[in-house]
Amino acid sequence: MGDVALQVGARGGVTRRTRVAEDGPLRVRFPGTDGSNLEAMIVNTAGGIAGGDRHAIDIAAGEGARLVVTTAAAEKVYRSLGPEAEIEVGLTVEANAHIAWLPQETILFDRARLARRIDVDLAEGASLLMAEAVVFGRSAMAETVDEGFLSDRWRIRRGGRLLLAETMRFDGPVSRKLMEPAATRGSVAFATVLAVPGDEAAVERVRAQSFSSEVGISAWNGLAVARLCAKDGAALRGDLAAVLTALGGELPRLWLN
């Protein structure tokens, strides 16, 4: 069981942490706090996630605060002998505050089992940029994921009203299901990017970029959502960085190293 709870606040236009709580293998560090914005880096000292592990991350940005959150490395989810690993992420963003939730990729090994839930509560006037990338196996190691389980549930609320609800689920013969046209047509790396607020101008900025993989974006109801599919994690990372930059995102320092 690993837990991180982080609260940040703004004073004089400068964001700093106001509360940090850590338990189990999860830690949070703050590389370079000399600017007005704050960057937080979540570290899993266990080196990965196994079946039956439970991780909970709770992050809150007070009024006017600006926070970028990433992870120290790609999160590896190893083979399970039965139970699912569970990750719960809760983001709370107060008025005129901003959170960029930009963890590095989640890599699933063969027969990994992961259930993830992300809940976001945005106040009126708050903004959010979030990206989650999933890679089935490490292409450089010629790994494939023949069997496994992934459930990814997102609920985004603004002013207490449901803004976006979606659930993605793969179960059983993953590699075969990925070949389906309605899935990824054989791609093993994919990502979702969500921007609030998001409009047609944001869509056009993304569509003006050049990508090595398949990227689609649309905007409705005050938000923009981009979907990316790539042949491997390296191609996905490059295109994901381009999408985030086009949406006005500040890439974490670790993404640039």
C-alpha positions as CSV (number, residue, x, y, z in Angstrom):
1,M,0.0,0.0,0.0
2,G,1.4,3.4,-1.0
3,D,-0.1,6.8,-0.4
4,V,0.8,10.4,-1.3
5,A,-1.3,13.4,-0.3
6,L,-0.1,16.8,-1.5
7,Q,-1.6,20.3,-1.0
8,V,-0.2,23.4,-2.6
9,G,-1.1,27.1,-2.2
10,A,-0.2,30.4,-3.8
11,R,1.0,33.5,-2.1
12,G,2.1,36.6,-3.9
13,G,1.9,34.7,-7.2
14,V,4.3,32.0,-6.0
15,T,3.1,28.3,-5.6
16,R,4.6,26.3,-2.7
17,R,3.6,23.1,-0.9
18,T,1.5,23.5,2.2
19,R,1.1,19.8,3.2
20,V,2.9,16.7,2.2
21,A,2.0,13.2,3.5
22,E,3.7,10.0,2.4
23,D,3.2,6.3,3.3
24,G,4.6,3.1,1.9
25,P,6.8,3.1,-1.2
26,L,5.4,6.4,-2.6
27,R,7.4,9.6,-2.2
28,V,7.0,13.1,-3.7
29,R,10.0,15.4,-4.4
30,F,10.2,18.9,-5.7
31,P,13.1,19.4,-8.3
32,G,13.9,23.1,-8.7
33,T,11.5,25.3,-6.7
34,D,13.0,28.7,-7.7
35,G,10.2,29.7,-10.1
36,S,6.7,30.9,-9.4
37,N,5.2,27.6,-10.4
38,L,5.8,24.3,-8.6
39,E,6.8,21.0,-10.1
40,A,6.2,17.8,-8.1
41,M,7.8,14.4,-8.9
42,I,6.2,11.2,-7.6
43,V,8.7,8.4,-6.8
44,N,7.8,4.7,-6.4
45,T,10.7,3.3,-4.4
46,A,9.5,-0.2,-4.9
47,G,10.5,0.0,-8.6
48,G,7.1,-1.1,-9.9
49,I,3.7,-2.4,-9.1
50,A,2.7,-6.0,-8.6
51,G,-0.6,-7.8,-8.3
52,G,-2.5,-6.8,-5.2
53,D,-0.7,-3.5,-4.7
54,R,-2.8,-0.5,-3.8
55,H,-1.6,3.1,-4.5
56,A,-3.5,6.3,-3.7
57,I,-2.5,9.8,-4.8
58,D,-4.4,12.8,-3.6
59,I,-3.4,16.2,-4.9
60,A,-5.0,19.6,-4.2
61,A,-4.2,23.0,-5.7
62,G,-5.5,26.0,-3.7
63,E,-6.8,29.2,-5.3
64,G,-4.4,30.7,-7.8
65,A,-1.8,27.9,-7.4
66,R,0.0,26.4,-10.4
67,L,1.3,22.8,-10.2
68,V,2.9,20.4,-12.6
69,V,3.0,16.7,-11.5
70,T,5.1,14.0,-13.1
71,T,6.7,10.7,-12.1
72,A,10.4,9.9,-11.7
73,A,10.2,7.1,-14.3
74,A,7.7,5.0,-16.3
75,E,5.6,3.0,-14.0
76,K,6.0,-0.8,-14.5
77,V,3.1,-3.1,-13.8
78,Y,4.4,-6.7,-13.5
79,R,2.7,-10.0,-14.0
80,S,0.1,-10.9,-11.5
81,L,-0.7,-14.4,-10.2
82,G,-4.4,-13.3,-9.8
83,P,-5.2,-10.1,-8.0
84,E,-5.4,-6.7,-9.7
85,A,-3.1,-3.8,-8.8
86,E,-5.1,-0.7,-8.0
87,I,-4.2,3.0,-8.5
88,E,-6.5,5.8,-7.4
89,V,-5.8,9.4,-8.3
90,G,-7.7,12.3,-7.0
91,L,-7.1,15.9,-8.2
92,T,-8.8,18.9,-6.7
93,V,-8.3,22.3,-8.4
94,E,-9.7,25.5,-6.8
95,A,-10.7,28.7,-8.6
96,N,-8.0,30.2,-10.8
97,A,-5.7,27.3,-10.1
98,H,-4.1,24.9,-12.5
99,I,-2.8,21.4,-12.4
100,A,-0.9,19.6,-15.1
101,W,-1.0,15.9,-14.4
102,L,1.7,14.5,-16.7
103,P,3.1,11.2,-15.4
104,Q,5.5,9.2,-17.5
105,E,4.2,6.1,-19.3
106,T,2.5,3.1,-17.6
107,I,4.2,-0.1,-19.0
108,L,2.2,-3.3,-18.6
109,F,4.0,-6.6,-18.8
110,D,2.5,-9.9,-20.0
111,R,-0.3,-11.0,-17.7
112,A,-0.3,-7.8,-15.7
113,R,-3.6,-6.7,-14.1
114,L,-4.3,-3.1,-13.4
115,A,-7.4,-1.2,-12.3
116,R,-6.9,2.6,-12.3
117,R,-9.4,5.3,-11.3
118,I,-8.9,9.0,-11.8
119,D,-11.3,11.5,-10.2
120,V,-10.9,15.3,-10.8
121,D,-12.9,18.1,-9.2
122,L,-12.5,21.5,-10.8
123,A,-13.9,24.7,-9.4
124,E,-15.3,27.2,-11.8
125,G,-12.4,29.1,-13.3
126,A,-9.9,26.3,-12.7
127,S,-7.9,24.7,-15.5
128,L,-6.5,21.3,-16.1
129,L,-4.1,19.6,-18.5
130,M,-3.7,15.8,-18.0
131,A,-2.1,13.0,-20.0
132,E,-2.0,9.3,-19.4
133,A,0.0,7.0,-21.6
134,V,-0.1,3.2,-21.7
135,V,2.5,0.9,-23.3
136,F,1.9,-2.9,-23.6
137,G,5.4,-4.4,-23.3
138,R,8.8,-2.9,-24.1
139,S,9.3,-3.0,-27.9
140,A,13.1,-2.6,-27.5
141,M,13.1,-5.8,-25.5
142,A,10.8,-7.5,-28.1
143,E,8.2,-8.0,-25.4
144,T,4.5,-8.8,-26.1
145,V,1.5,-8.8,-23.9
146,D,-0.5,-11.8,-24.8
147,E,-2.8,-11.8,-21.8
148,G,-3.7,-9.2,-19.3
149,F,-6.3,-6.8,-17.8
150,L,-6.5,-3.0,-17.8
151,S,-9.4,-1.0,-16.6
152,D,-9.0,2.8,-16.7
153,R,-11.9,4.9,-15.3
154,W,-12.0,8.7,-15.5
155,R,-14.5,11.1,-14.0
156,I,-14.0,14.8,-14.4
157,R,-16.3,17.3,-12.7
158,R,-16.4,21.1,-12.9
159,G,-18.4,23.1,-10.3
160,G,-19.8,19.8,-9.1
161,R,-21.2,18.9,-12.5
162,L,-20.0,15.9,-14.4
163,L,-18.0,17.1,-17.4
164,L,-16.5,13.8,-18.7
165,A,-17.0,10.2,-17.9
166,E,-15.2,7.3,-19.7
167,T,-13.9,3.9,-19.0
168,M,-11.5,1.9,-21.1
169,R,-11.2,-1.9,-20.5
170,F,-9.0,-4.6,-22.0
171,D,-9.4,-8.1,-20.6
172,G,-8.1,-11.5,-21.8
173,P,-6.2,-11.8,-25.1
174,V,-4.8,-8.3,-25.2
175,S,-2.5,-8.7,-28.2
176,R,-5.4,-10.0,-30.3
177,K,-7.8,-7.3,-29.2
178,L,-5.3,-4.6,-30.0
179,M,-5.3,-5.7,-33.6
180,E,-8.9,-4.8,-34.0
181,P,-9.7,-1.7,-36.0
182,A,-11.9,-0.4,-33.2
183,A,-9.0,-0.7,-30.8
184,T,-5.5,0.4,-31.9
185,R,-5.1,-1.5,-35.2
186,G,-2.0,-3.2,-33.9
187,S,-0.4,-0.3,-32.0
188,V,0.9,-1.1,-28.6
189,A,1.3,2.4,-27.2
190,F,-1.5,4.9,-26.7
191,A,-2.4,8.0,-24.7
192,T,-5.2,10.3,-23.9
193,V,-4.8,14.1,-23.3
194,L,-7.4,16.2,-21.7
195,A,-7.4,20.0,-21.6
196,V,-9.9,22.1,-19.7
197,P,-10.7,24.7,-20.9
198,G,-10.4,23.5,-24.5
199,D,-11.8,25.0,-27.7
200,E,-11.5,24.8,-31.5
201,A,-8.5,27.1,-31.4
202,A,-6.7,24.5,-29.3
203,V,-7.8,21.8,-31.7
204,E,-6.4,23.7,-34.7
205,R,-3.0,24.2,-33.0
206,V,-2.7,20.5,-32.4
207,R,-3.8,19.6,-36.0
208,A,-1.1,22.0,-37.3
209,Q,1.6,19.8,-35.9
210,S,3.4,16.9,-37.7
211,F,3.2,13.5,-36.0
212,S,4.8,10.1,-36.6
213,S,1.8,8.2,-35.3
214,E,-1.9,8.5,-35.3
215,V,-3.3,11.5,-33.5
216,G,-6.9,12.8,-33.3
217,I,-8.4,15.6,-31.3
218,S,-11.8,17.2,-30.8
219,A,-13.4,19.8,-28.5
220,W,-16.8,20.1,-27.0
221,N,-18.5,21.4,-23.9
222,G,-15.5,23.5,-23.0
223,L,-12.9,20.8,-23.1
224,A,-10.5,19.2,-25.6
225,V,-9.5,15.6,-25.8
226,A,-6.7,14.1,-27.9
227,R,-6.1,10.4,-28.6
228,L,-2.8,9.0,-29.7
229,C,-1.8,5.6,-31.0
230,A,1.8,4.7,-31.8
231,K,3.9,1.6,-32.7
232,D,6.0,1.9,-29.5
233,G,6.7,4.1,-26.5
234,A,9.4,6.2,-28.0
235,A,7.2,7.3,-30.9
236,L,4.3,8.0,-28.5
237,R,6.5,10.1,-26.2
238,G,7.6,12.4,-29.1
239,D,4.0,12.9,-30.3
240,L,2.7,13.3,-26.8
241,A,5.2,16.1,-26.1
242,A,4.1,17.9,-29.3
243,V,0.4,17.7,-28.4
244,L,1.0,19.0,-24.9
245,T,3.2,21.9,-26.1
246,A,0.5,22.8,-28.7
247,L,-2.0,22.9,-25.9
248,G,0.2,25.4,-24.0
249,G,1.5,22.8,-21.5
250,E,4.7,23.2,-19.5
251,L,6.6,19.9,-20.0
252,P,8.2,18.5,-16.8
253,R,12.0,18.8,-16.6
254,L,12.3,15.0,-16.6
255,W,10.6,14.9,-20.0
256,L,13.3,17.1,-21.5
257,N,16.3,15.2,-20.2
